[in-house]
Amino acid sequence: MEYIIGSDEVGYGAWAGPLFVCAVAVPTNWKAPGGLDDSKKLTPAERVFLYGEHLQRLPMSIKLVENTYIDAVGVKTALLEAHAAAVLALLQDYPDAHVIIDGVLRPPGLPERTRCLPRADSIFPPVSAASIIAKVNRDFVMRQYHEQFPMYGFDTSVGYGTKKHQDALERYGPCPIHRLSYRPLQKYRTKVAPT
C-alpha cells in the first residue's frame, strides 16, 4: 500500500510560545473526513471535532520547538529542522511514502521526491490533517501557559501580537516564553520578565 506524508506548522508568526510541526501518514486512498481544510479556515469547535473524531488516531509525529531555540537559531532554521525531524520519524515506518510539505523551502535530509508547496494545507488532505493536529495541540499548550501568565491573554491570542498582548507587553514586559528575537519584542530584552 502506498502512503502520503503531509507536514505543516502552526505558530510561525506568534510572538510567544512554541512552534509546532506535525506530520501525518495516510494511505493514498485515504477517505478524508468531511469538513477537512486548512486549520485557519475552521472554527476552534470544528478543529477539535475533526481531531477528536477522525485525526487523533492517524500515524503522526509532532515536533515542538521552544521559543529559546527559535531565538538561538532563527525561526526559519527552526522550522526547517522541525519539518525534517517530523517527516523523518514517519519515514522510518513508511520509507517509500510520498512527502508533501506546506511551504516553499525543502528541509534538509529529506528525499528528492519531497514536494514543498505553498498553501498545501488547503489543497492536500494529509497536510490539512497535519495543520489541524498541530493547531489543536498548540492551542492546548497556549491555554496552559495562560494559566501561568494570564496578563497576556494567551487563551485567545495564542501568542500572536494582538492589541491586548501588545498592551500587556508594554505594562509587564516579556515573560519567559516570548520570542525576543522577533523585531517587535527586541526592545523588551532588558526588561525583567514576570515569574
C-alpha positions in Angstrom: 0.0 0.0 0.0 1.3 3.5 -0.9 1.3 6.2 1.7 1.5 10.0 1.7 3.1 12.0 4.5 1.8 15.5 4.9 3.5 18.1 7.1 2.5 21.6 8.3 3.4 24.1 11.0 1.5 26.3 13.4 2.8 29.3 15.3 5.5 30.6 12.9 4.4 34.2 13.4 3.5 34.0 17.0 5.4 36.3 19.4 5.3 33.8 22.3 5.2 30.1 22.8 6.5 27.2 20.9 6.3 26.4 17.2 4.5 23.1 16.4 5.2 21.0 13.3 3.0 17.9 12.7 3.5 15.2 10.0 0.9 12.5 9.4 0.9 9.4 7.2 -2.1 8.2 5.4 -2.7 5.7 2.5 -3.0 7.3 -0.9 -6.7 6.1 -1.0 -7.5 7.7 2.4 -11.0 9.0 2.6 -10.6 12.4 4.2 -13.4 13.3 6.7 -15.9 15.9 5.6 -15.0 19.5 6.5 -11.3 18.9 6.4 -9.4 22.1 5.5 -6.6 24.4 6.4 -6.9 24.8 10.2 -7.0 28.6 9.8 -10.3 28.3 7.9 -12.0 26.3 10.6 -13.5 27.3 13.9 -12.0 26.0 17.1 -15.0 23.7 17.6 -14.6 22.3 14.1 -10.9 21.7 14.6 -11.5 19.9 17.9 -14.3 17.8 16.4 -12.2 16.7 13.5 -9.2 16.0 15.7 -11.2 14.0 18.3 -13.4 12.0 15.9 -11.1 11.4 12.9 -7.5 12.6 13.2 -6.0 11.7 16.6 -5.6 8.0 15.6 -3.6 8.7 12.4 0.1 7.8 12.4 1.7 11.2 13.3 4.9 12.9 14.5 4.7 16.2 16.3 7.8 18.3 16.9 7.6 21.2 19.4 10.3 24.0 19.1 10.6 26.2 22.2 11.0 29.9 21.9 14.5 29.8 23.3 15.7 27.6 20.4 13.8 29.8 17.9 15.7 32.8 19.4 19.0 31.0 19.2 18.9 29.8 15.6 16.1 31.8 13.9 12.6 30.8 13.2 13.3 29.7 9.6 16.0 27.3 10.6 14.0 26.0 13.5 11.0 25.4 11.2 13.0 23.5 8.5 14.7 21.4 11.2 11.3 20.5 12.8 9.7 19.6 9.4 12.7 17.4 8.7 12.5 15.7 12.1 8.8 15.1 11.9 8.9 13.7 8.4 12.0 11.5 9.0 10.3 10.0 12.1 7.4 8.8 9.9 9.7 7.7 7.0 11.1 5.1 9.4 7.8 3.3 9.3 6.7 4.4 5.8 10.0 4.6 3.9 8.5 4.8 0.4 5.9 7.4 1.2 5.4 10.5 -0.9 6.0 13.6 1.1 4.2 16.9 0.8 5.1 19.9 3.0 3.3 23.2 3.3 5.9 25.8 2.3 8.4 26.7 -0.3 11.8 25.5 1.1 12.7 21.9 1.2 14.0 20.9 4.7 17.5 19.3 4.8 17.9 15.5 4.7 14.6 14.6 3.1 14.2 12.5 -0.1 14.2 14.1 -3.5 10.6 13.1 -4.0 9.6 15.6 -1.3 7.2 18.3 -2.6 7.1 21.7 -0.9 4.1 23.7 -2.0 2.6 27.0 -0.6 -1.0 26.6 0.6 -0.7 22.8 0.6 -2.8 22.8 3.7 -5.7 24.0 1.6 -5.1 21.5 -1.3 -3.9 18.2 0.1 -5.9 16.5 2.8 -2.9 14.9 4.6 -1.4 18.4 5.0 -4.8 19.8 6.2 -4.9 17.0 8.8 -1.4 17.9 10.0 -2.4 21.5 10.2 -5.4 20.8 12.4 -3.5 18.4 14.6 -0.7 21.0 15.1 -3.2 23.8 15.8 -5.3 21.8 18.3 -2.2 20.7 20.2 -0.5 24.2 20.2 -3.7 25.9 21.3 -3.9 23.5 24.3 -0.3 24.3 25.3 -1.0 28.0 25.0 -4.1 27.7 27.2 -1.8 26.0 29.8 0.6 29.0 29.5 -2.4 31.3 30.0 -2.8 29.8 33.5 0.8 30.7 34.3 0.8 34.2 32.6 -2.8 35.3 32.4 -2.0 39.0 31.8 -1.1 38.4 28.1 -4.3 36.7 27.1 -2.7 33.6 25.6 -6.0 31.8 25.8 -7.4 33.9 23.0 -4.3 35.4 21.2 -2.3 32.0 21.4 0.8 34.2 21.4 0.2 36.3 18.4 0.6 40.1 18.5 -3.0 41.2 19.4 -3.8 44.6 20.9 -4.3 43.0 24.3 -1.0 41.2 24.0 0.8 44.3 23.0 -0.7 46.3 25.8 0.4 43.7 28.3 3.9 43.7 27.0 4.1 47.5 27.5 2.8 47.1 31.0 4.6 44.0 32.2 7.4 43.3 29.7 8.0 39.9 28.3 7.6 36.6 30.1 9.9 33.5 29.7 8.0 32.1 26.6 8.3 35.3 24.5 10.4 35.2 21.3 12.8 38.1 22.0 14.5 37.7 18.6 11.3 38.9 16.9 11.5 42.6 15.9 8.5 43.8 17.8 9.9 42.3 21.0 13.6 43.2 20.7 13.0 46.5 22.7 11.9 44.4 25.7 15.1 42.4 26.1 16.3 44.5 29.0 13.0 44.3 30.9 12.6 41.9 33.8 10.3 39.0 32.9 7.4 38.2 35.3 7.5 34.9 37.1 
